[in-house]
């Protein structure tokens, strides 16, 4: 008898250990975009626990190590948003695009995320369950040959 495969890991539910696997580390500067009442605070707090400080808001003007982008289907043009975010990322920085899982709640088609990332000069490095309601897609800059 075949047993079903376990669901993908839920980094947010595992607290700091889960978000460390996504690439967050102590003393990173992480900027957050798209915050609204529907975001998952447990996931946010887990990131803050790992980095050891509060998340920077949209008004922060310095370079960042990572970006949390809470994005819903009706938030506008994802490509434009990612192009704008690439400018704030440090050399090894990454974007964690968090999208609702529920189609009625603003889910974003993974193909749209891939296309927007490619246009912005990023590529998908994996998708994960960030929480029961949110899916995370890690976007990174391609490695360059030196």
C-alpha positions as CSV (number, residue, x, y, z in Angstrom):
1,X,0.0,0.0,0.0
2,X,1.4,3.4,-1.0
3,X,1.3,6.1,1.6
4,X,0.9,9.7,0.4
5,X,4.0,11.9,0.4
6,X,4.1,14.4,3.2
7,X,3.2,18.0,2.4
8,X,6.0,20.5,1.7
9,X,7.7,21.8,4.8
10,X,6.2,24.9,6.4
11,X,9.1,27.1,7.4
12,X,6.9,29.5,9.2
13,X,5.5,26.9,11.5
14,X,8.9,25.8,12.5
15,X,9.8,29.3,13.7
16,X,13.4,30.5,13.3
17,X,14.8,27.1,12.2
18,X,12.5,27.1,9.2
19,X,13.3,30.7,8.1
20,X,17.0,30.0,8.5
21,X,16.7,27.3,5.8
22,X,15.2,30.0,3.5
23,X,18.5,32.0,3.8
24,X,17.8,34.4,6.6
25,X,20.6,34.9,9.1
26,X,21.6,37.0,12.1
27,X,22.3,40.7,11.5
28,X,20.8,40.8,8.0
29,X,18.8,43.8,6.9
30,X,15.4,42.6,5.7
31,X,13.0,45.1,4.1
32,X,9.3,44.3,3.9
33,X,6.9,45.4,1.1
34,X,3.2,44.9,0.7
35,X,2.3,44.6,4.4
36,X,-1.4,44.5,5.1
37,X,-3.7,43.1,7.8
38,X,-3.8,39.7,6.0
39,X,0.0,38.9,6.3
40,X,1.2,36.1,8.5
41,X,2.6,37.7,11.7
42,X,4.1,34.4,12.9
43,X,6.2,34.2,9.8
44,X,7.3,37.8,10.1
45,X,8.2,37.3,13.8
46,X,10.2,34.2,12.9
47,X,12.3,36.2,10.4
48,X,12.8,39.0,13.0
49,X,13.9,36.4,15.6
50,X,16.6,35.1,13.2
51,X,17.9,38.4,12.0
52,X,17.8,39.9,15.5
53,X,16.0,43.1,14.6
54,X,12.8,44.5,13.3
55,X,12.0,44.3,9.6
56,X,12.6,47.6,7.7
57,X,9.5,49.2,6.2
58,X,9.0,50.4,2.6
59,X,10.5,53.8,3.5
60,X,14.0,52.3,4.2
61,X,16.5,53.7,1.7
62,X,19.6,51.6,2.3
63,X,20.9,48.4,0.8
64,X,19.2,45.2,2.0
65,X,20.2,41.5,2.3
66,X,16.7,40.3,1.7
67,X,13.2,41.5,0.9
68,X,9.9,40.1,2.0
69,X,7.3,40.9,-0.7
70,X,3.7,40.2,0.3
71,X,2.0,40.1,-3.1
72,X,-1.6,39.5,-4.1
73,X,-3.0,39.1,-7.6
74,X,-4.7,42.5,-7.5
75,X,-1.6,44.4,-6.2
76,X,-0.5,45.6,-9.7
77,X,2.3,44.6,-12.0
78,X,4.6,42.1,-10.3
79,X,7.3,42.6,-12.9
80,X,7.5,46.3,-12.1
81,X,7.6,45.6,-8.4
82,X,10.5,43.1,-8.8
83,X,12.5,45.4,-11.0
84,X,12.2,48.1,-8.3
85,X,13.3,45.6,-5.6
86,X,16.4,44.4,-7.4
87,X,17.9,47.9,-7.0
88,X,17.7,47.7,-3.1
89,X,19.3,44.2,-2.9
90,X,22.9,43.7,-1.9
91,X,25.2,41.4,-3.9
92,X,24.0,38.1,-2.4
93,X,20.5,39.4,-1.6
94,X,17.2,37.6,-2.4
95,X,13.5,38.3,-2.6
96,X,11.0,36.1,-0.8
97,X,7.7,36.6,-2.7
98,X,4.8,35.6,-0.4
99,X,1.5,35.0,-2.2
100,X,-1.8,33.8,-0.9
101,X,-2.6,30.1,-1.5
102,X,-6.3,30.7,-1.9
103,X,-7.3,31.7,-5.4
104,X,-10.2,33.7,-4.0
105,X,-7.8,35.5,-1.7
106,X,-5.4,36.8,-4.3
107,X,-3.3,33.8,-5.3
108,X,-0.7,34.4,-8.0
109,X,0.0,31.9,-10.7
110,X,3.5,30.4,-10.3
111,X,4.1,31.0,-14.0
112,X,3.5,34.7,-13.5
113,X,6.0,34.8,-10.7
114,X,8.6,33.0,-12.9
115,X,8.0,35.3,-15.8
116,X,8.2,38.5,-13.7
117,X,11.4,37.2,-12.0
118,X,13.1,36.5,-15.3
119,X,12.2,39.9,-16.7
120,X,13.6,41.5,-13.5
121,X,16.9,39.5,-13.8
122,X,16.1,37.0,-11.1
123,X,15.3,33.3,-11.0
124,X,13.2,31.0,-8.8
125,X,15.2,29.1,-6.2
126,X,12.3,27.2,-4.8
127,X,8.8,27.5,-3.5
128,X,7.8,26.7,0.1
129,X,4.8,26.9,2.4
130,X,5.4,29.9,4.6
131,X,2.3,29.4,6.6
132,X,-1.2,27.8,6.2
133,X,-2.4,30.8,4.1
134,X,0.8,31.9,2.3
135,X,3.2,30.4,-0.2
136,X,6.8,31.7,-0.5
137,X,8.9,31.7,-3.6
138,X,12.6,32.5,-3.2
139,X,14.0,34.7,-6.0
140,X,17.7,35.2,-6.4
141,X,20.0,36.8,-8.9
142,X,21.8,34.3,-11.3
143,X,25.3,33.5,-10.3
144,X,27.8,35.2,-12.6
145,X,31.0,33.7,-13.9
146,X,34.1,35.4,-13.0
